Amino acid sequence: MSNTEELQYAKKERRIILAPIITEKSAKLVANKCYTFQVDSLSNKDQISQEFTRIFKGKVLRINTVAERYKLRKTKRGSRRKHPTKKAYIFTDIELDIFPKVE
């Protein structure tokens, strides 16, 4: 395998959508059919959209992404960095059952 083939293979095997983010704010957004997910920090909106339609079989209307920088955590031995994360707010035309409904 050449380097370009290896990079393409690595891109295909990388998970884009990592986990749903279930907080009070994200539960309120479910009423607007907006779902919040933790995504890979190197992914872009097109990749997130393709992965969402592949997993949930729904049409993506709009995606907003928020890149959070690392956070410092204090420990006994000083401070450590928590890895940077990226969130995606996905507006869609379908309803997902994995999020709680708040009224």
C-alpha positions as a Markdown table, in Angstrom:
| # | Residue | x | y | z |
|---|---|---|---|---|
| 1 | Met | 0.0 | 0.0 | 0.0 |
| 2 | Ser | 1.2 | 3.5 | -0.8 |
| 3 | Asn | 0.9 | 6.4 | 1.7 |
| 4 | Thr | -2.2 | 7.8 | 0.0 |
| 5 | Glu | -4.0 | 4.5 | 0.0 |
| 6 | Glu | -3.2 | 4.1 | 3.7 |
| 7 | Leu | -4.5 | 7.6 | 4.5 |
| 8 | Gln | -7.8 | 6.9 | 2.6 |
| 9 | Tyr | -8.1 | 3.5 | 4.4 |
| 10 | Ala | -7.6 | 5.2 | 7.8 |
| 11 | Lys | -10.2 | 7.9 | 7.0 |
| 12 | Lys | -12.8 | 5.3 | 6.1 |
| 13 | Glu | -12.3 | 3.3 | 9.3 |
| 14 | Arg | -12.4 | 6.4 | 11.6 |
| 15 | Arg | -15.6 | 6.9 | 13.6 |
| 16 | Ile | -17.1 | 10.3 | 13.1 |
| 17 | Ile | -20.1 | 10.3 | 15.5 |
| 18 | Leu | -18.8 | 9.2 | 18.9 |
| 19 | Ala | -21.7 | 9.6 | 21.4 |
| 20 | Pro | -24.9 | 11.5 | 22.0 |
| 21 | Ile | -24.6 | 14.4 | 24.5 |
| 22 | Ile | -27.6 | 14.2 | 26.8 |
| 23 | Thr | -27.8 | 17.3 | 29.0 |
| 24 | Glu | -30.7 | 19.6 | 30.0 |
| 25 | Lys | -29.9 | 22.0 | 27.1 |
| 26 | Ser | -29.8 | 19.2 | 24.5 |
| 27 | Ala | -33.1 | 17.7 | 25.9 |
| 28 | Lys | -34.8 | 21.1 | 25.3 |
| 29 | Leu | -33.5 | 21.2 | 21.7 |
| 30 | Val | -35.2 | 17.9 | 20.9 |
| 31 | Ala | -38.5 | 19.7 | 20.5 |
| 32 | Asn | -37.0 | 21.4 | 17.5 |
| 33 | Lys | -35.6 | 18.1 | 16.2 |
| 34 | Cys | -32.1 | 19.2 | 17.0 |
| 35 | Tyr | -29.8 | 16.5 | 18.4 |
| 36 | Thr | -26.4 | 17.0 | 20.0 |
| 37 | Phe | -23.5 | 14.6 | 19.4 |
| 38 | Gln | -19.9 | 14.4 | 20.3 |
| 39 | Val | -17.9 | 14.0 | 17.1 |
| 40 | Asp | -14.4 | 13.4 | 16.0 |
| 41 | Ser | -12.4 | 16.7 | 16.3 |
| 42 | Leu | -10.9 | 16.3 | 12.8 |
| 43 | Ser | -14.3 | 15.8 | 11.0 |
| 44 | Asn | -16.1 | 18.4 | 9.0 |
| 45 | Lys | -19.8 | 19.0 | 8.4 |
| 46 | Asp | -20.0 | 17.0 | 5.2 |
| 47 | Gln | -18.5 | 13.9 | 6.9 |
| 48 | Ile | -20.8 | 14.3 | 9.9 |
| 49 | Ser | -23.9 | 14.6 | 7.6 |
| 50 | Gln | -22.9 | 11.5 | 5.6 |
| 51 | Glu | -22.3 | 9.5 | 8.8 |
| 52 | Phe | -25.7 | 10.6 | 10.3 |
| 53 | Thr | -27.7 | 9.7 | 7.2 |
| 54 | Arg | -25.9 | 6.3 | 7.1 |
| 55 | Ile | -26.6 | 5.5 | 10.7 |
| 56 | Phe | -30.1 | 7.0 | 11.3 |
| 57 | Lys | -31.5 | 7.0 | 7.7 |
| 58 | Gly | -32.7 | 10.6 | 8.0 |
| 59 | Lys | -32.2 | 13.8 | 6.1 |
| 60 | Val | -29.9 | 16.4 | 7.7 |
| 61 | Leu | -31.3 | 20.0 | 7.3 |
| 62 | Arg | -28.5 | 21.9 | 9.1 |
| 63 | Ile | -25.4 | 21.3 | 11.2 |
| 64 | Asn | -23.7 | 23.6 | 13.7 |
| 65 | Thr | -20.3 | 22.6 | 15.1 |
| 66 | Val | -18.6 | 23.8 | 18.2 |
| 67 | Ala | -14.9 | 23.1 | 18.8 |
| 68 | Glu | -14.0 | 23.2 | 22.5 |
| 69 | Arg | -10.4 | 23.6 | 23.4 |
| 70 | Tyr | -8.7 | 21.6 | 26.1 |
| 71 | Lys | -9.6 | 22.1 | 29.8 |
| 72 | Leu | -7.2 | 22.1 | 32.6 |
| 73 | Arg | -8.0 | 19.7 | 35.5 |
| 74 | Lys | -6.3 | 20.1 | 38.8 |
| 75 | Thr | -4.9 | 17.0 | 40.4 |
| 76 | Lys | -2.6 | 16.2 | 43.4 |
| 77 | Arg | 0.5 | 16.4 | 41.2 |
| 78 | Gly | -0.4 | 19.7 | 39.4 |
| 79 | Ser | -2.7 | 20.2 | 36.5 |
| 80 | Arg | -3.4 | 18.1 | 33.4 |
| 81 | Arg | -5.1 | 18.8 | 30.2 |
| 82 | Lys | -8.4 | 17.2 | 29.2 |
| 83 | His | -8.5 | 16.4 | 25.5 |
| 84 | Pro | -10.2 | 18.9 | 23.2 |
| 85 | Thr | -13.6 | 17.9 | 21.9 |
| 86 | Lys | -16.1 | 18.9 | 19.2 |
| 87 | Lys | -19.9 | 19.0 | 19.4 |
| 88 | Ala | -22.3 | 18.9 | 16.5 |
| 89 | Tyr | -25.8 | 20.2 | 16.7 |
| 90 | Ile | -27.7 | 18.3 | 14.0 |
| 91 | Phe | -31.1 | 19.6 | 12.8 |
| 92 | Thr | -33.0 | 16.8 | 11.0 |
| 93 | Asp | -36.5 | 15.9 | 9.8 |
| 94 | Ile | -36.8 | 12.6 | 11.8 |
| 95 | Glu | -37.3 | 12.0 | 15.5 |
| 96 | Leu | -34.8 | 9.9 | 17.4 |
| 97 | Asp | -35.7 | 7.8 | 20.5 |
| 98 | Ile | -32.3 | 8.0 | 22.2 |
| 99 | Phe | -32.9 | 11.4 | 23.6 |
| 100 | Pro | -35.4 | 12.2 | 26.5 |
| 101 | Lys | -38.3 | 14.4 | 25.8 |
| 102 | Val | -38.8 | 17.5 | 28.0 |
| 103 | Glu | -42.1 | 19.3 | 28.1 |
